């Protein structure tokens, strides 16, 4: 059996973190959670991940700024990591705008966990 994929979730809501963890565990994905963009960057300095699920609106550092910093990282293992935006999309970004901001895909809140799994599988396959 291949090693399970590691997913970093940048999200400030405990409810969403717990639900996401349960859904990802069902498919044998490992998950770590960061409460803000600064913590996401700290995790990325310590260990490798296969994918990031990134909330747009977080305290300390939001998902857009964090993604910009990841994309400009000197290590290609970090800068090329797939990042899926998760957001209520209060800014009404189009899919093209999310891509321009550095995201590989976008999932609308409230999260549909079938869509979360399908999107994660699509990007990791």
C-alpha positions as CSV (number, residue, x, y, z in Angstrom):
1,X,0.0,0.0,0.0
2,X,1.3,3.4,-0.9
3,X,2.0,6.0,1.8
4,X,-1.0,8.1,2.6
5,X,-1.0,11.7,1.3
6,X,-0.5,14.6,3.8
7,X,-2.9,17.5,3.6
8,X,-2.4,20.8,5.4
9,X,-5.6,22.6,6.2
10,X,-5.4,26.4,6.9
11,X,-8.7,27.1,8.6
12,X,-9.7,29.0,11.7
13,X,-13.0,27.2,12.3
14,X,-12.8,24.2,14.7
15,X,-16.0,22.8,13.3
16,X,-14.7,22.8,9.7
17,X,-11.3,21.4,10.8
18,X,-13.0,18.5,12.6
19,X,-15.4,17.7,9.8
20,X,-12.6,17.9,7.2
21,X,-10.4,15.7,9.3
22,X,-13.1,13.0,9.5
23,X,-13.8,13.1,5.8
24,X,-10.1,13.0,4.8
25,X,-9.4,10.1,7.3
26,X,-12.2,8.1,5.6
27,X,-10.0,8.1,2.5
28,X,-6.8,7.5,4.5
29,X,-5.4,11.0,4.0
30,X,-3.3,12.4,6.9
31,X,-4.3,15.9,8.0
32,X,-2.7,18.7,10.0
33,X,-4.5,21.9,10.8
34,X,-3.2,25.5,11.0
35,X,-5.4,28.3,12.4
36,X,-4.0,31.1,10.2
37,X,-1.6,31.7,7.3
38,X,1.4,32.3,9.5
39,X,0.9,28.8,11.0
40,X,0.6,27.3,7.5
41,X,4.0,28.8,6.6
42,X,5.5,27.5,9.9
43,X,4.2,23.9,9.1
44,X,5.6,24.1,5.6
45,X,9.1,24.9,7.0
46,X,9.0,21.8,9.2
47,X,7.5,19.0,7.1
48,X,6.4,18.1,3.5
49,X,2.8,18.1,2.4
50,X,1.1,16.9,-0.8
51,X,-1.8,19.5,-0.8
52,X,-3.1,22.6,1.1
53,X,-6.7,23.4,1.7
54,X,-6.7,27.1,2.4
55,X,-9.4,29.2,3.9
56,X,-9.4,32.7,2.4
57,X,-10.5,34.6,5.6
58,X,-8.3,33.8,8.6
59,X,-6.9,36.0,11.4
60,X,-3.2,37.0,11.6
61,X,-2.6,36.2,7.8
62,X,-5.3,35.5,5.3
63,X,-5.2,32.7,2.7
64,X,-4.5,35.0,-0.2
65,X,-1.4,36.6,1.4
66,X,-0.2,33.1,2.6
67,X,-0.7,31.7,-0.9
68,X,1.3,34.6,-2.4
69,X,4.2,33.9,0.0
70,X,4.0,30.1,-0.8
71,X,4.1,30.8,-4.5
72,X,7.2,33.0,-4.1
73,X,9.1,30.5,-1.9
74,X,12.6,29.5,-3.0
75,X,12.0,25.8,-2.5
76,X,10.0,24.3,-5.5
77,X,8.6,21.6,-3.2
78,X,6.8,24.4,-1.4
79,X,6.2,26.9,-4.2
80,X,4.6,24.3,-6.5
81,X,2.3,22.7,-3.8
82,X,-1.3,22.4,-5.0
83,X,-3.5,24.8,-3.0
84,X,-7.3,24.6,-3.0
85,X,-9.1,27.7,-1.8
86,X,-12.0,27.2,0.6
87,X,-14.2,30.3,1.0
88,X,-17.6,31.7,1.3
89,X,-16.3,33.9,-1.5
90,X,-17.5,37.2,-0.1
91,X,-15.3,38.9,-2.7
92,X,-17.1,37.1,-5.5
93,X,-13.8,35.9,-7.1
94,X,-14.3,34.0,-10.4
95,X,-12.4,30.7,-10.9
96,X,-9.9,32.7,-13.1
97,X,-9.3,35.2,-10.3
98,X,-8.6,32.4,-7.9
99,X,-6.1,30.9,-10.3
100,X,-4.5,34.4,-10.7
101,X,-4.2,34.6,-6.9
102,X,-2.2,31.3,-7.0
103,X,-4.8,28.7,-6.2
104,X,-5.2,25.5,-8.2
105,X,-8.9,25.1,-7.4
106,X,-11.7,26.5,-5.3
107,X,-14.4,25.0,-3.1
108,X,-17.4,27.2,-2.0
109,X,-18.5,27.3,1.7
110,X,-20.6,25.9,3.2
111,X,-18.5,22.9,2.3
112,X,-20.0,20.0,0.4
113,X,-17.7,17.2,1.6
114,X,-18.3,15.0,-1.5
115,X,-17.0,17.9,-3.5
116,X,-14.0,18.4,-1.1
117,X,-13.1,14.7,-1.5
118,X,-13.6,14.7,-5.3
119,X,-11.5,17.9,-5.7
120,X,-8.7,16.6,-3.4
121,X,-8.6,13.2,-5.3
122,X,-8.6,15.0,-8.7
123,X,-5.6,17.2,-7.7
124,X,-3.7,14.4,-5.9
125,X,-4.1,11.8,-8.7
